[in-house]
Amino acid sequence: MATDNFALVGVAGYIAPRHLRAIKDTGNNLVAAYDKFDSVGIMDSYFPDTSFFTENEQFDRYLSKIKGTENEIKWLSVCTPNHTHDAFIRYGLRLGADVICEKPVVLNPYNIDALMKVEQETGHKAYNILQLRLHDSIVALKRKIEQGPEDKIYDVDLTYITSRGKWYYASWKGDVHKSGGVATNIGVHFYDMLQWIFGGVKRNIVHIKSHDRVAGYLELERARVRYFLSINADNLPENAVQGEKRTYRTIMIDGEEFEFSKGFTELHTKSYQEILSGRGFRISEARNCIQIVSDIRHATPIGLKGDYHPLAKLPLARHPFGWD
């Protein structure tokens, strides 16, 4: 397979090292990278010769300058804050590159429609990282559900608590207009996984929603899902705290725990392999999960009524900066 040239935006961010590794592991080359912040020493472990820019204008000028040369980029990887994904995908497509974007691909379903028009205009493609669809255990679960009784409706409880410190609220992640809130920022790939396995949404009810958690009920074609997502360490179960873990992740299906805690480290590389082979997930395939998190973000919580997740009863916490 020929070596492709990549550029990457958001190289100083949390998720960027997984993309750097994926580009390296698939035998490709990173020509240029951009970030407003210059804490990017991680590149020395992967691509020390990459041209790095802290000004968007200089990055754009460089990529335009190398068009038509042996260094011209074929791919743009987008690892920037959620609210900027739309603009950078547009930029990459109009530059003449195909684009690989982190989740969530955008914050609103109508953004996908507009980006698909840019794909048509430019003849280039945009892909989304939906890595849980490539997890061996999850693929096996989907196959098991498809081969099971067609009329069976499953009862599912999703619990995901991943602790975040006060820094979170001072960053773009703590701004619902930039991150999309807790459901979007930490939950979008779980919602995608669930609707991918159990079918489309019939009802979407939010019980509790605040700065640090969201709990609700999703009725899918083949599952009744109660979920609780939180970034508050106080919500961790006792066994997780005693084990000195700061993250707790579990999915219960008809009372049995579905184990998928291992096998995450290689999923970005696997995603790149699929995309580069022409089998990646196009941005249109993210529409359902983006619709789910958009509806959650705009929903008015109904409180502890109906079928809610047991952890929804946990006392709400004040914002660490004293905001309501």
SEVEXLO-383348 format. One record per residue: residue in one letter; x, y, z of N, C-alpha, C in turn. Coordinates in steps of 0.2 Angstrom, whole numbers, padded with zeros to 4 digits, always signed. Example, Ala and Ser with C-alpha at 12.3 -4.5 7.8 and 13.67 -1.06 7.14 Angstrom:
2
A+0066-0028+0039+0062-0022+0039+0066-0016+0039;S+0064-0011+0035+0068-0005+0036+0064+0000+0039;
END
This chain:
324
M+0004-0006+0000+0000+0000+0000+0004+0006+0000;A+0003+0011-0004+0007+0017-0005+0006+0021+0001;T+0011+0025+0003+0011+0030+0009+0007+0036+0007;D+0002+0038+0011-0002+0044+0010+0001+0049+0015;N+0000+0055+0013+0002+0061+0017-0004+0064+0021;F-0003+0065+0027-0008+0067+0032-0006+0074+0034;A-0012+0078+0036-0011+0084+0040-0016+0083+0046;L-0014+0086+0052-0018+0085+0058-0019+0091+0062;V-0025+0093+0063-0027+0099+0067-0029+0097+0074;G-0027+0100+0079-0028+0099+0086-0023+0094+0089;V-0017+0094+0087-0012+0089+0089-0010+0090+0096;A-0011+0095+0100-0010+0096+0107-0015+0093+0111;G-0020+0091+0108-0026+0088+0112-0025+0081+0115;Y-0030+0080+0119-0030+0073+0123-0031+0067+0118;I-0034+0068+0112-0036+0062+0108-0031+0061+0103;A-0027+0067+0101-0022+0067+0096-0017+0061+0096;P-0014+0059+0101-0009+0053+0101-0012+0047+0098;R-0018+0046+0099-0021+0040+0096-0021+0040+0088;H-0022+0046+0086-0022+0047+0079-0015+0047+0076;L-0010+0050+0080-0003+0050+0078-0001+0043+0077;R-0003+0039+0082-0001+0032+0082-0004+0028+0076;A-0011+0030+0075-0014+0026+0069-0011+0028+0062;I-0009+0034+0062-0006+0036+0055+0001+0033+0055;K+0005+0032+0060+0011+0029+0060+0010+0021+0059;D+0005+0018+0062+0004+0011+0062+0002+0009+0055;T-0002+0013+0052-0004+0012+0045+0001+0013+0039;G+0007+0015+0042+0013+0016+0037+0012+0023+0033;N+0009+0028+0036+0008+0034+0032+0012+0040+0035;N+0012+0046+0033+0016+0051+0035+0013+0057+0037;L+0015+0060+0042+0011+0067+0044+0016+0072+0042;V+0013+0076+0037+0017+0082+0034+0016+0088+0038;A+0011+0089+0041+0010+0096+0044+0004+0095+0050;A+0005+0099+0055+0001+0099+0061+0000+0106+0063;Y-0006+0107+0066-0008+0113+0069-0011+0113+0075;D-0010+0117+0080-0013+0118+0086-0011+0125+0089;K-0016+0128+0092-0015+0135+0095-0010+0134+0101;F-0010+0128+0104-0005+0127+0110+0001+0123+0107;D+0007+0125+0110+0013+0122+0108+0016+0116+0112;S+0012+0113+0116+0014+0107+0120+0013+0101+0116;V+0017+0100+0111+0016+0095+0106+0022+0090+0105;G+0026+0090+0111+0032+0086+0111+0031+0078+0109;I+0024+0076+0110+0022+0069+0108+0024+0068+0101;M+0024+0073+0097+0026+0071+0090+0033+0069+0089;D+0037+0070+0093+0044+0067+0093+0044+0060+0093;S+0039+0057+0096+0039+0049+0096+0036+0046+0090;Y+0033+0050+0086+0030+0048+0080+0032+0051+0073;F+0032+0058+0073+0034+0061+0067+0038+0068+0068;P+0044+0067+0070+0048+0073+0072+0050+0078+0067;D+0049+0076+0060+0050+0080+0055+0044+0084+0052;T+0038+0083+0056+0032+0086+0054+0033+0094+0055;S+0030+0098+0050+0030+0105+0050+0024+0107+0055;F+0026+0111+0060+0021+0112+0065+0019+0120+0065;F+0013+0121+0066+0010+0128+0066+0006+0130+0072;T+0006+0136+0075+0002+0138+0080-0003+0143+0077;E-0002+0145+0071-0007+0150+0068-0010+0147+0062;N-0017+0147+0062-0021+0144+0057-0019+0146+0050;E-0018+0153+0050-0016+0156+0043-0010+0153+0040;Q-0005+0152+0044+0001+0149+0042+0001+0142+0040;F-0003+0138+0044-0005+0131+0042-0008+0131+0035;D-0013+0135+0034-0017+0135+0028-0012+0137+0022;R-0008+0142+0023-0003+0144+0018+0001+0138+0016;Y+0004+0135+0021+0008+0129+0020+0005+0124+0016;L-0001+0122+0018-0004+0117+0014-0006+0119+0007;S-0008+0125+0006-0009+0127-0001-0003+0127-0005;K+0003+0129-0002+0009+0130-0005+0012+0123-0007;I+0010+0118-0004+0013+0111-0006+0008+0107-0010;K+0003+0110-0012-0002+0107-0017+0002+0106-0023;G+0001+0100-0026+0004+0099-0032+0011+0096-0032;T+0014+0096-0026+0020+0093-0024+0020+0086-0021;E+0026+0083-0020+0026+0076-0017+0023+0076-0010;N+0023+0082-0007+0021+0083+0000+0013+0084+0001;E+0010+0085-0005+0003+0087-0005-0001+0082+0000;I-0005+0085+0004-0009+0080+0008-0015+0077+0005;K-0016+0071+0007-0022+0067+0004-0027+0067+0010;W-0025+0067+0016-0030+0067+0022-0029+0072+0027;L-0034+0074+0030-0034+0079+0036-0038+0075+0041;S-0034+0075+0047-0037+0072+0053-0039+0078+0058;V-0045+0077+0060-0048+0083+0065-0048+0080+0072;C-0044+0083+0076-0044+0082+0083-0046+0088+0088;T-0049+0092+0085-0050+0099+0089-0057+0099+0093;P-0058+0104+0097-0064+0104+0101-0070+0103+0097;N-0075+0100+0100-0081+0098+0096-0084+0103+0092;H-0085+0109+0094-0089+0114+0091-0085+0117+0084;T-0079+0115+0084-0075+0117+0078-0074+0112+0072;H-0077+0106+0074-0077+0100+0069-0080+0102+0062;D-0086+0105+0062-0089+0107+0056-0085+0111+0052;A-0082+0116+0054-0077+0121+0050-0071+0117+0048;F-0068+0113+0052-0062+0110+0049-0063+0105+0044;I-0069+0101+0045-0071+0096+0040-0072+0100+0033;R-0076+0105+0033-0077+0109+0027-0070+0112+0024;Y-0066+0114+0029-0059+0116+0026-0055+0111+0023;G-0055+0105+0026-0051+0099+0023-0054+0097+0016;L-0061+0097+0016-0064+0095+0009-0063+0100+0004;R-0063+0106+0005-0062+0111+0000-0055+0112-0001;L-0050+0110+0003-0043+0110+0001-0041+0104-0004;G-0046+0099-0004-0045+0094-0009-0043+0087-0005;A-0044+0087+0001-0042+0081+0005-0048+0077+0007;D-0047+0071+0009-0053+0067+0013-0051+0069+0020;V-0056+0068+0024-0056+0070+0031-0058+0064+0036;I-0054+0064+0041-0056+0059+0047-0057+0063+0053;C-0063+0063+0056-0064+0067+0061-0066+0063+0067;E-0064+0065+0073-0066+0062+0080-0073+0063+0081;K-0075+0059+0086-0082+0060+0088-0083+0066+0093;P-0089+0069+0094-0094+0069+0089-0093+0072+0083;V-0095+0070+0077-0093+0073+0071-0095+0080+0070;V-0101+0081+0073-0104+0088+0074-0108+0088+0080;L-0111+0094+0081-0116+0094+0087-0123+0094+0085;N-0125+0095+0079-0132+0095+0077-0133+0091+0070;P-0139+0088+0070-0140+0084+0064-0140+0088+0057;Y-0142+0094+0058-0142+0098+0051-0135+0100+0049;N-0130+0100+0053-0123+0101+0051-0121+0095+0046;I-0123+0089+0048-0122+0083+0043-0124+0084+0036;D-0131+0087+0036-0134+0088+0029-0129+0093+0025;A-0127+0098+0029-0123+0103+0025-0117+0101+0023;L-0113+0097+0027-0107+0094+0026-0107+0089+0020;M-0113+0085+0020-0114+0081+0014-0114+0084+0007;K-0117+0090+0007-0117+0095+0001-0110+0097-0001;V-0106+0098+0004-0099+0100+0003-0095+0094+0000;E-0097+0088+0003-0094+0082+0000-0096+0081-0008;Q-0102+0083-0009-0104+0082-0016-0101+0087-0020;E-0100+0093-0018-0097+0099-0022-0090+0097-0023;T-0086+0095-0018-0079+0094-0019-0077+0087-0022;G-0081+0082-0021-0079+0075-0023-0075+0072-0018;H-0074+0075-0012-0070+0071-0007-0075+0069-0001;K-0072+0065+0003-0076+0061+0008-0074+0063+0015;A-0079+0063+0020-0077+0064+0027-0080+0058+0031;Y-0075+0056+0035-0077+0050+0039-0077+0051+0047;N-0080+0047+0051-0081+0048+0058-0078+0042+0061;I-0074+0044+0067-0072+0038+0071-0077+0036+0075;L-0080+0030+0074-0085+0027+0078-0082+0020+0080;Q-0077+0020+0084-0073+0015+0086-0076+0009+0089;L-0081+0010+0093-0085+0004+0096-0088-0001+0092;R-0089+0002+0086-0092-0003+0081-0087-0008+0078;L-0081-0007+0080-0075-0011+0078-0073-0015+0084;H-0075-0015+0090-0073-0018+0095-0076-0026+0095;D-0071-0030+0095-0073-0037+0094-0079-0040+0098;S-0079-0038+0105-0085-0040+0109-0091-0037+0107;I-0091-0031+0104-0097-0027+0102-0100-0030+0096;V-0095-0031+0091-0097-0034+0085-0100-0041+0086;A-0098-0045+0091-0100-0052+0092-0107-0051+0096;L-0108-0046+0100-0115-0044+0103-0120-0043+0097;K-0118-0038+0093-0123-0037+0087-0125-0043+0083;R-0120-0047+0082-0122-0053+0078-0126-0058+0082;K-0125-0058+0089-0129-0062+0093-0137-0060+0093;I-0137-0053+0094-0144-0050+0094-0148-0051+0087;E-0144-0050+0082-0147-0051+0075-0149-0059+0074;Q-0146-0063+0077-0147-0071+0076-0152-0073+0081;G-0154-0069+0086-0159-0071+0092-0166-0070+0089;P-0170-0071+0094-0178-0070+0092-0179-0063+0090;E-0182-0062+0084-0184-0056+0081-0188-0052+0085;D-0193-0055+0089-0197-0051+0093-0195-0049+0100;K-0189-0051+0102-0187-0050+0109-0185-0043+0110;I-0187-0040+0115-0185-0034+0118-0180-0034+0124;Y-0175-0031+0123-0170-0032+0129-0170-0026+0134;D-0168-0028+0140-0168-0023+0145-0160-0021+0146;V-0159-0015+0145-0152-0013+0145-0151-0007+0150;D-0145-0008+0154-0143-0003+0159-0136-0001+0157;L-0135+0006+0155-0128+0008+0154-0126+0013+0159;T-0121+0012+0162-0118+0016+0167-0111+0018+0165;Y-0109+0024+0165-0102+0026+0163-0101+0032+0167;I-0096+0031+0172-0093+0037+0176-0086+0038+0175;T-0084+0043+0172-0077+0045+0171-0075+0051+0174;S-0071+0051+0179-0070+0057+0184-0066+0062+0180;R-0068+0068+0181-0065+0074+0178-0064+0079+0184;G-0058+0083+0184-0057+0088+0189-0060+0094+0188;K-0058+0099+0192-0061+0106+0191-0059+0109+0184;W-0053+0107+0182-0051+0110+0175-0056+0109+0170;Y-0060+0104+0170-0065+0102+0165-0069+0108+0164;Y-0071+0111+0169-0076+0116+0169-0074+0123+0167;A-0067+0124+0167-0064+0130+0164-0062+0129+0157;S-0062+0123+0155-0060+0121+0148-0067+0122+0143;W-0066+0121+0137-0071+0121+0132-0076+0115+0133;K-0073+0110+0137-0078+0104+0138-0083+0106+0143;G-0082+0110+0147-0087+0112+0152-0092+0117+0149;D-0092+0119+0143-0096+0124+0140-0101+0120+0135;V-0107+0119+0137-0112+0115+0133-0112+0117+0126;H-0111+0124+0125-0111+0126+0118-0106+0124+0114;K-0100+0122+0117-0094+0120+0113-0093+0112+0113;S-0095+0109+0119-0094+0102+0119-0101+0098+0118;G-0106+0101+0119-0113+0098+0118-0115+0095+0125;G-0111+0096+0130-0113+0094+0137-0111+0086+0138;V-0112+0084+0144-0110+0077+0146-0112+0072+0141;A-0118+0072+0139-0121+0066+0135-0117+0066+0128;T-0115+0072+0125-0112+0072+0119-0104+0071+0120;N-0102+0074+0125-0094+0073+0126-0092+0067+0128;I-0095+0063+0132-0093+0057+0135-0097+0051+0133;G-0103+0052+0130-0108+0047+0129-0110+0046+0121;V-0108+0050+0117-0110+0049+0110-0108+0042+0107;H-0102+0040+0108-0101+0033+0105-0104+0028+0108;F-0107+0028+0115-0111+0023+0118-0118+0023+0115;Y-0121+0029+0114-0127+0030+0110-0127+0027+0103;D-0121+0028+0100-0121+0025+0093-0120+0018+0093;M-0117+0015+0098-0116+0008+0099-0123+0005+0100;L-0127+0008+0105-0133+0005+0106-0138+0005+0101;Q-0138+0011+0097-0143+0011+0091-0141+0007+0086;W-0134+0006+0085-0131+0001+0080-0133-0006+0081;I-0134-0008+0087-0135-0015+0089-0143-0016+0090;F-0146-0011+0093-0153-0013+0095-0158-0009+0090;G-0156-0005+0086-0161-0001+0081-0162+0006+0083;G-0166+0009+0079-0168+0016+0080-0172+0018+0086;V-0172+0024+0087-0175+0027+0093-0183+0028+0092;K-0186+0025+0097-0194+0026+0097-0196+0032+0102;R-0192+0032+0108-0193+0037+0113-0187+0039+0116;N-0186+0045+0118-0180+0048+0121-0182+0052+0127;I-0181+0050+0133-0183+0054+0139-0177+0055+0143;V-0177+0061+0145-0172+0063+0150-0174+0064+0157;H-0172+0061+0162-0174+0061+0169-0170+0067+0173;I-0164+0066+0172-0159+0071+0176-0154+0074+0171;K-0153+0080+0171-0147+0083+0167-0144+0089+0171;S-0138+0089+0172-0134+0094+0175-0127+0095+0172;H-0123+0099+0175-0117+0101+0173-0112+0095+0173;D-0114+0090+0177-0109+0084+0178-0112+0077+0177;R-0118+0077+0175-0122+0070+0174-0128+0071+0169;V-0130+0065+0167-0136+0065+0163-0139+0058+0164;A-0145+0057+0165-0148+0051+0166-0155+0051+0162;G-0156+0045+0159-0163+0045+0155-0164+0038+0152;Y-0169+0038+0148-0172+0032+0145-0173+0032+0138;L-0170+0027+0134-0170+0027+0127-0174+0021+0125;E-0180+0021+0122-0183+0015+0119-0181+0015+0112;L-0177+0009+0111-0175+0007+0104-0180+0002+0101;E-0179+0000+0095-0183-0005+0092-0183-0011+0095;R-0177-0013+0098-0176-0019+0101-0173-0019+0108;A-0174-0013+0112-0171-0013+0118-0174-0007+0122;R-0175-0008+0129-0177-0003+0133-0170-0001+0137;V-0168+0005+0136-0161+0007+0139-0162+0012+0144;R-0160+0011+0150-0159+0016+0155-0151+0018+0156;Y-0150+0024+0156-0143+0026+0156-0141+0031+0161;F-0135+0031+0164-0132+0036+0168-0125+0037+0166;L-0124+0044+0165-0117+0046+0163-0115+0051+0168;S-0109+0051+0170-0107+0056+0175-0099+0057+0174;I-0097+0063+0176-0090+0065+0176-0088+0067+0184;N-0093+0065+0188-0092+0067+0195-0089+0060+0199;A-0083+0061+0202-0080+0055+0205-0084+0053+0211;D-0088+0057+0214-0093+0056+0220-0098+0050+0218;N-0099+0050+0211-0104+0045+0209-0101+0038+0208;L-0095+0037+0209-0092+0031+0208-0094+0026+0213;P-0095+0020+0211-0097+0015+0216-0092+0013+0221;E-0093+0010+0227-0088+0009+0232-0082+0005+0229;N-0084-0001+0225-0079-0005+0223-0074-0002+0218;A-0076+0003+0214-0072+0007+0210-0067+0011+0214;V-0070+0014+0219-0066+0019+0223-0060+0015+0227;Q-0062+0009+0230-0058+0005+0233-0052+0002+0229;G-0054+0001+0222-0049-0001+0218-0045+0004+0215;E-0046+0010+0217-0042+0016+0215-0043+0017+0207;K-0049+0016+0205-0051+0017+0198-0054+0024+0198;R-0053+0028+0193-0057+0034+0192-0062+0033+0186;T-0063+0027+0184-0068+0026+0178-0072+0020+0180;Y-0078+0020+0179-0082+0014+0180-0087+0014+0174;R-0087+0008+0170-0090+0007+0164-0094+0000+0164;T-0100+0000+0163-0104-0006+0163-0110-0006+0159;I-0111-0012+0156-0118-0012+0152-0121-0019+0155;M-0127-0018+0157-0131-0024+0159-0136-0026+0154;I-0136-0032+0152-0141-0034+0147-0145-0039+0150;D-0152-0038+0151-0156-0043+0154-0153-0046+0161;G-0150-0041+0164-0147-0043+0171-0141-0046+0171;E-0138-0047+0165-0131-0050+0164-0126-0045+0162;E-0120-0044+0165-0115-0039+0163-0112-0041+0156;F-0112-0036+0152-0109-0037+0145-0102-0034+0146;E-0097-0038+0145-0090-0037+0147-0086-0034+0140;F-0084-0028+0140-0080-0025+0135-0075-0020+0137;S-0072-0021+0143-0067-0017+0146-0061-0017+0142;K-0059-0023+0139-0053-0023+0136-0053-0022+0128;G-0048-0021+0125-0048-0021+0118-0049-0014+0115;F-0048-0009+0119-0049-0002+0117-0043+0002+0113;T-0037-0001+0115-0031+0003+0114-0029+0003+0106;E-0032-0002+0103-0030-0003+0095-0036+0000+0091;L-0041+0003+0094-0047+0004+0090-0046+0010+0085;H-0042+0015+0087-0041+0020+0082-0037+0018+0076;T-0032+0014+0077-0028+0011+0072-0032+0007+0067;K-0037+0003+0070-0041-0001+0066-0046+0003+0062;S-0048+0009+0065-0053+0013+0062-0049+0016+0056;Y-0043+0018+0056-0039+0021+0051-0038+0015+0045;Q-0037+0009+0047-0036+0004+0043-0043+0003+0038;E-0048+0003+0042-0055+0002+0038-0056+0008+0034;I-0054+0014+0036-0056+0020+0032-0051+0020+0026;L-0045+0019+0027-0040+0019+0021-0041+0013+0016;S-0045+0008+0018-0047+0002+0014-0054+0004+0011;G-0057+0009+0012-0063+0011+0009-0069+0009+0013;R-0068+0006+0019-0074+0003+0022-0075+0007+0029;G-0073+0013+0029-0074+0017+0035-0081+0020+0036;F-0083+0023+0042-0090+0025+0043-0090+0033+0040;R-0094+0034+0035-0095+0040+0033-0099+0045+0038;I-0098+0051+0037-0102+0055+0042-0109+0055+0042;S-0112+0052+0037-0119+0051+0037-0121+0046+0041;E-0117+0041+0043-0118+0035+0047-0119+0038+0055;A-0116+0044+0056-0116+0046+0063-0123+0050+0064;R-0127+0050+0060-0133+0055+0060-0138+0052+0066;N-0139+0046+0067-0143+0044+0073-0140+0045+0079;C-0134+0044+0081-0131+0046+0087-0131+0054+0088;I-0130+0057+0083-0130+0065+0084-0137+0067+0085;Q-0142+0064+0082-0149+0066+0084-0151+0064+0091;I-0148+0058+0093-0150+0057+0100-0147+0062+0105;V-0140+0064+0104-0137+0068+0109-0140+0075+0108;S-0142+0077+0102-0145+0084+0101-0152+0084+0105;D-0156+0079+0104-0162+0078+0108-0161+0079+0115;I-0156+0075+0118-0155+0075+0125-0153+0082+0127;R-0149+0085+0123-0146+0092+0125-0152+0097+0125;H-0157+0096+0121-0163+0101+0121-0169+0099+0125;A-0168+0093+0128-0174+0091+0132-0175+0094+0138;T-0181+0094+0141-0182+0097+0148-0183+0090+0152;P-0178+0090+0157-0179+0084+0161-0185+0083+0165;I-0188+0077+0166-0194+0076+0169-0194+0074+0176;G-0188+0073+0179-0187+0071+0185-0187+0064+0186;L-0188+0061+0193-0188+0054+0194-0195+0051+0193;K-0197+0051+0187-0203+0048+0185-0202+0042+0180;G-0206+0037+0180-0206+0032+0175-0200+0027+0177;D-0197+0024+0172-0192+0019+0172-0185+0023+0172;Y-0182+0024+0177-0176+0028+0177-0170+0024+0180;H-0164+0026+0178-0158+0022+0181-0158+0023+0188;P-0156+0018+0192-0155+0018+0199-0151+0024+0202;L-0145+0025+0198-0141+0031+0200-0143+0038+0199;A-0149+0038+0195-0152+0045+0194-0154+0048+0201;K-0155+0044+0206-0157+0046+0213-0151+0049+0217;L-0145+0049+0215-0140+0052+0218-0141+0059+0219;P-0139+0062+0225-0140+0069+0226-0136+0073+0220;L-0139+0079+0218-0136+0083+0213-0130+0087+0216;A-0125+0089+0213-0119+0092+0216-0120+0100+0213;R-0117+0104+0217-0116+0111+0214-0110+0111+0209;H-0111+0116+0205-0106+0117+0200-0099+0119+0204;P-0093+0116+0203-0087+0118+0207-0086+0125+0207;F-0088+0129+0202-0087+0136+0202-0093+0140+0205;G-0097+0137+0208-0103+0140+0211-0109+0142+0206;W-0108+0140+0200-0113+0142+0195-0119+0137+0196;D-0125+0140+0194-0131+0135+0194-0131+0131+0187;
END
